[in-house]
């Protein structure tokens, strides 16, 4: 078997594959050390350690403590009874609900403008090209005490979310997976004099 055929036959999970005639180098040894470290830490499967697959994403439950335009301040429910900031983390809202991404932007011919008087970012105006408009709110709204399923991890697909600050000036450490199917909906305008009810 030739060198190239031998390398091709090696399982991808144990790449790089070396022959007895290959010379060792610091970079090769560092590659092996990194793969072994990832396997021993239980953070990755053999394929992930070899760079074949994305690293795992962790999901867990948190409870909402404060709501901002781009994110929510939450506490891991495992630390719910702990004092101070233990277990507290900043969770990004789903991208389509973030003010910093779509305020005064056009999407599918619709211009969205957030209501700056609503500090939790839960209300905006959608204006079409013909100047017709409607007020939209997030349904169901984010409320203190809500339980969210959030995701975090070292997967590169999270780079666009994790570590950013948005308009709130808070560093994001996880994001809302939106298992409650929150979405923008037209706000019902009360005409009978009654106070509006938050969905």
C-alpha positions as CSV (number, residue, x, y, z in Angstrom):
1,X,0.0,0.0,0.0
2,X,1.4,3.4,-1.0
3,X,1.8,6.2,1.5
4,X,-1.2,8.1,0.0
5,X,-3.4,5.1,0.0
6,X,-2.5,4.3,3.6
7,X,-3.4,7.9,4.7
8,X,-6.7,7.7,2.8
9,X,-7.6,4.4,4.5
10,X,-7.1,5.9,8.0
11,X,-10.3,6.7,10.0
12,X,-11.0,10.4,9.9
13,X,-11.5,10.4,13.7
14,X,-7.8,9.7,14.2
15,X,-6.4,12.0,11.6
16,X,-3.6,13.0,11.0
17,X,-2.3,9.6,10.1
18,X,1.4,9.2,10.0
19,X,3.6,6.5,8.6
20,X,6.8,5.2,10.4
21,X,8.8,7.1,7.8
22,X,7.2,10.5,8.6
23,X,9.1,13.0,10.6
24,X,7.6,14.4,13.8
25,X,7.1,18.1,14.2
26,X,5.9,20.5,16.9
27,X,2.8,21.3,14.9
28,X,1.9,17.6,14.4
29,X,2.4,16.9,18.1
30,X,0.3,19.9,19.1
31,X,-2.5,18.7,16.8
32,X,-2.6,15.3,18.6
33,X,-2.4,17.0,22.1
34,X,-5.3,19.2,21.2
35,X,-7.4,16.3,20.0
36,X,-6.6,14.2,23.1
37,X,-7.4,17.2,25.4
38,X,-10.8,17.7,23.7
39,X,-11.6,14.0,24.1
40,X,-10.6,13.8,27.7
41,X,-12.6,16.9,28.6
42,X,-15.7,15.2,27.2
43,X,-16.4,18.4,25.2
44,X,-16.2,16.7,21.8
45,X,-16.7,13.4,20.0
46,X,-13.7,11.9,18.1
47,X,-15.0,13.5,14.9
48,X,-15.4,16.9,16.6
49,X,-12.0,16.7,18.1
50,X,-10.6,16.0,14.6
51,X,-12.3,19.1,13.3
52,X,-14.8,17.1,11.2
53,X,-18.0,18.3,13.0
54,X,-19.1,21.4,14.9
55,X,-18.5,21.3,18.7
56,X,-21.6,20.7,20.9
57,X,-24.1,23.3,21.8
58,X,-25.4,23.2,25.4
59,X,-29.0,23.9,26.2
60,X,-30.4,24.7,29.6
61,X,-33.3,26.5,31.3
62,X,-33.2,30.0,32.8
63,X,-35.7,32.4,34.3
64,X,-36.1,36.0,33.1
65,X,-35.1,38.8,35.5
66,X,-35.0,41.9,33.2
67,X,-35.8,42.6,29.6
68,X,-33.9,44.8,27.2
69,X,-34.3,45.6,23.5
70,X,-31.7,43.0,22.3
71,X,-31.4,40.7,25.2
72,X,-32.8,39.5,28.5
73,X,-31.0,39.2,31.9
74,X,-31.7,35.7,33.2
75,X,-30.7,33.3,36.0
76,X,-30.0,29.7,35.5
77,X,-32.8,27.8,37.3
78,X,-30.1,25.6,39.0
79,X,-28.9,28.8,40.8
80,X,-32.3,30.3,41.4
81,X,-32.0,30.3,45.2
82,X,-28.4,31.6,45.1
83,X,-27.8,35.2,46.1
84,X,-26.3,38.0,44.1
85,X,-25.2,37.3,40.5
86,X,-24.4,33.6,40.8
87,X,-25.9,31.9,37.8
88,X,-26.9,35.2,36.1
89,X,-26.2,35.5,32.3
90,X,-27.2,37.7,29.4
91,X,-29.3,35.9,26.8
92,X,-29.7,37.3,23.2
93,X,-33.2,37.5,21.8
94,X,-33.8,35.7,18.4
95,X,-32.2,37.8,15.6
96,X,-35.5,39.0,14.1
97,X,-36.5,40.5,17.5
98,X,-33.4,42.5,18.1
99,X,-33.6,46.2,17.8
100,X,-29.9,46.6,16.9
101,X,-30.3,44.4,13.8
102,X,-33.5,45.8,12.3
103,X,-34.3,49.3,13.7
104,X,-34.8,51.7,10.8
105,X,-34.0,48.8,8.4
106,X,-35.9,47.5,5.4
107,X,-36.8,43.8,5.1
108,X,-39.0,42.5,2.2
109,X,-40.0,46.1,1.4
110,X,-41.1,46.9,5.0
111,X,-39.3,49.5,7.1
112,X,-39.3,48.7,10.8
113,X,-38.9,51.4,13.5
114,X,-38.7,50.5,17.2
115,X,-40.7,52.5,19.7
116,X,-37.9,54.1,21.9
117,X,-40.4,54.6,24.7
118,X,-40.7,50.9,25.2
119,X,-37.4,50.0,26.8
120,X,-37.9,46.2,26.5
121,X,-37.9,46.5,22.7
122,X,-41.2,44.8,22.4
123,X,-43.0,47.3,20.2
124,X,-42.2,48.6,16.7
125,X,-43.9,50.2,13.7
126,X,-43.9,48.4,10.3
127,X,-44.3,50.7,7.3
128,X,-44.9,49.5,3.8
129,X,-43.7,51.3,0.6
130,X,-47.2,52.8,0.2
131,X,-46.9,54.4,3.6
132,X,-49.5,52.1,5.2
133,X,-48.3,51.0,8.6
134,X,-49.2,49.0,11.7
135,X,-47.9,48.7,15.2
136,X,-46.4,45.3,16.1
137,X,-45.6,43.7,19.4
138,X,-43.9,40.4,20.4
139,X,-46.4,37.7,21.2
140,X,-46.1,36.2,23.8
141,X,-44.1,39.1,25.3
142,X,-41.0,38.6,27.4
143,X,-42.0,38.9,31.1
144,X,-40.1,38.7,34.3
145,X,-40.4,35.2,35.6
146,X,-40.7,33.5,32.2
147,X,-38.7,30.3,31.8
148,X,-36.6,30.1,28.6
149,X,-34.6,27.3,27.0
150,X,-31.3,28.9,26.0
151,X,-28.2,27.6,24.2
152,X,-24.5,28.3,24.7
153,X,-21.2,26.7,23.7
154,X,-18.1,27.0,21.7
155,X,-19.6,26.1,18.3
156,X,-18.4,28.6,15.7
157,X,-22.0,29.1,14.5
158,X,-22.6,31.1,17.7
159,X,-19.9,33.6,17.0
160,X,-22.4,36.1,15.5
161,X,-24.2,36.1,18.8
162,X,-21.9,35.2,21.7
163,X,-19.7,38.0,22.9
164,X,-21.5,40.8,21.2
165,X,-23.1,43.7,23.0
166,X,-25.8,45.1,20.8
167,X,-27.5,48.4,21.8
168,X,-27.8,47.4,25.4
169,X,-24.1,47.4,26.2
170,X,-24.3,43.9,27.7
171,X,-22.1,41.0,26.7
172,X,-24.1,38.1,25.4
173,X,-23.3,34.7,26.8
174,X,-26.2,32.6,25.4
175,X,-29.2,32.9,23.1
176,X,-32.9,32.2,23.3
177,X,-33.9,29.1,21.3
178,X,-37.4,30.5,21.1
179,X,-39.2,27.2,22.0
180,X,-42.2,29.4,22.9
181,X,-42.4,30.5,19.3
182,X,-42.4,34.2,20.0
183,X,-43.1,36.3,16.9
184,X,-44.2,39.8,15.8
185,X,-47.9,40.4,15.6
186,X,-50.2,43.3,14.9
187,X,-51.1,45.2,18.1
188,X,-54.8,45.3,18.8
189,X,-55.9,48.9,19.3
190,X,-58.4,49.3,22.1
191,X,-61.4,51.4,21.1
192,X,-63.7,51.0,24.1
193,X,-61.7,53.0,26.6
194,X,-60.4,49.9,28.4
195,X,-56.7,49.7,29.2
196,X,-54.7,47.5,26.8
197,X,-53.7,44.0,28.0
198,X,-50.2,42.8,27.4
199,X,-50.3,39.4,25.7
